[in-house]
Amino acid sequence: MDDTPGRDGRPGQAASAAPGEIRADLRLVADLVAPGTRALDVGCGDGTLLHYLNQFKGVDGRGLEIRQERVNASVSRGLSVVQGNAETDLRNYPSQAFDYVILSQTLQAIHDPRGVLEELLRIGKHAIVSFTNFGYWRFRLHLACSGRMPVTDSKDHEWFDTPNIHLCTIRDFVTLCDALGITVERCFSVRRGGQTRRVRPSSALANLIGEQAVFLLGRE
């Protein structure tokens, strides 16, 4: 898992990475992208996922990343990545320009998740969104027993210095999608250790068992 929130969790992947050498949640995201399609990775970090999609699925990938040093790392891999802010720069992309727009482990650090979700599904035919699920039973137990916000492998900042400003559960996210008229096409939970499982997003069990959640979204 990440050792910092958001897309800080993409360091250290070599450009020659083979299948299975990326994190379980990123591999699941990659599995949802059809071969030979066009994809935009928003908050792409150092380009680990884009490189994987390009090398192993023949995806025509583009990236948007706010930190210049990570843009440089991506470009050094031969990837098409530009520096920009998802909250202000997505509006510059034409509608339906991509088959998939990916927002992986970045939603919680965005000031306007609602607006960004709308933009993802304007730009792309599908959106793939992943985030830490704060309905996970270990997080609930930690809060109940200690009275303190959990500090985990995927969230190692204290409450006062974390860039994560909109923490949510799977149930919270599904409620937002319903309000925006967004269709949840598939939902997966990722457990500690990397085990993945397709779940019904509205079920109480889904909200309990997955430390991470991965959604494939669309419009009717």
N, C-alpha and C positions, 0 to 999 in steps of 0.2 A: 504493500500500500504506500501512498504518498507519505513523505515526511514533511510536507508543508501543504496548506490548503490550496484549492483551485488547481490550476494547471502547473503549479510548482512541482507537481508530482510526475513530471516527465523528464527528469534529468538522467544522464548517464546511459541512454540507450545507444549502442553503437550503430553506425550507418549500415553495417553488415548483419544486423539482427535477423535471425531466422524465425520462422513461426514458433510460437510458444515462448519467446523471450520478451514479450511485452506483458504488462499487467493484465490480469484476468478481465477487468472491466473494459480495458481498451480492446482486448481480443474480442470480447462480446460485441462492442460497438462495431468493430471491423466486420464481424460476421453478419451484421445487419445491413451492410452496404453491398449492393449487387455489383458484381464485376463489370468493369468497363463503363461505369457511370461517372458523373461529375459530382464532386463533393467539395464543400467549403467547411474547413475546421476552424471554428471560432475560439480563440484562446488556445492556439495550437502548441504553445510551449516551444520546445526545441525540435518539433516536427516528427516525433517518434511515430505517432499514429499515421500521419500523412505518408511517411516513408514506407510504413508497412502496407498501407493501402495501394501505394504506387507499385511497390515491388511484387506483392503477392496477389493483388486483385486487379491490377491494370486500371486503377481508378485515376481519372484526371483530377488531381486534387489541388486546391488552393488553401491558403491559410491566412488568418488574421490574428496578430499577437501584439499585445500592448507593450511588452518589454523589448527594447531594441537588441539587447544581447541575445535574446532567444530568437529573434528574427534573424540575426546574424548566424546563429547556430543552424537554423533551418536552411537558410540560403546556402550555407557551406555544404549542405547535403545535396544541393541541386534542386531544392524545393521552391515552389512559387509562393512565397510568404511576404506579406507587407505588414508594416507597423500600423496599428490603429486600435481604436477603442470600440468595443462592441456596442456600447450604449449611444455612440454618436455617429459611427461610420457605417453601420449596417444599412442605413437608409440610402447610402450611395450605390448599393448593388441593385441591379434591375430585377424585377419580379420574375420568379420561376427560372432563374439563371442556373440553378443547380438541381440535381436529383435529390441530394441530401445536404442538409446543413447540420453540423455536429457541434454540440455544446457540452463538452465533457468536463465534469468537476469544476465548473465555472459559475453555474447559476447562483450559488450561495454568496458569491462575491459581487454580484450585480445589484446596482441601486434600484433598477426598474425591471424586475423579472417579467412582469406582465408585458411591457412594451417590447422587450427583447424576444420573448416567445412569439409575439405577433410578427415581428420582423423575420424570424427564422422561417416561419411558414408562408411568408410572402416571397422570400427569396428562393426557397426550396420546395419541391413537391413533398418531401418528407423532412422531418427534423428528428435527430437522435439526441436525447438529453440524458445525462447521468449526473447523479449527485449523492452526497452522503445522506442516508435516511435517519433522521433523528427520532423516528419511532421505533428503532431497533431495540430489542429487549435489553441488551447490555447497557445501552445509553440510559434507558429508563431506570434500570436497577442501580446504576451508578449515581444518578441524580437522587433517587429515592433514599439510598443508603448514606450518601455522603453530603447531600445538600449542595453539591457543587456541580457546575457544568463538566461534562466528561472531557478528558484529554486522551485521545486515542491515536492509533497509528495514522489514521487519516485526518486527524485534527489535533495537531500537537501544539497549537497556540492556546494561551490562556484567554479567557473571555475578553480581557481588556486590550489585547494586542492582536487579535485575529482579524484578518481581512474579510472573513466571512460575516456578512451582515444580515443575510436572510436565510436562516436555517429553517428547514422544513422536513416534513415527513412525506411518505408516499401518499398518504390520504390528503394532506394539504395540496400536494401537486396535482392530484387527480381532480380535486375540487376546483382549482384554478383552470385546468384544462376544460372542465365542464362549463365554467363561466365564460370562457373565450370561444366556445364552440369547436374546440380542438378534439379530434378523435384519437384515442389511445389505441393504436393498432397492436402493439405488443408491449409487455412489461416483464422485466426480469429482475430478480434479486441476486445480489452477489454477497456471499457469506464470507466471513473471515476465513482465510485459507484459500480463497479463490473459487469455491464451488458456486456455480450459477444454476438458477432455476427459473423457468417461466412461471409467472404467477398471475392471478386475477388481480388487477390493481385495486379493485374495490374491496378486496377481502381483508379481514382483520389480520389474518395470518401473514399476508404479504407485508403488512406494516410492521410486523414483529421480527421476521426471520432474516431480513436482509440488511446488512450494514451499508451496502450501496444499492442504488436502484438505477436501472437503465430502461429508458422509454423510447419506443419508436412511435412517432406522432404523425398525423396527417390531417387533412381537411376533407370533409365529405363533398 
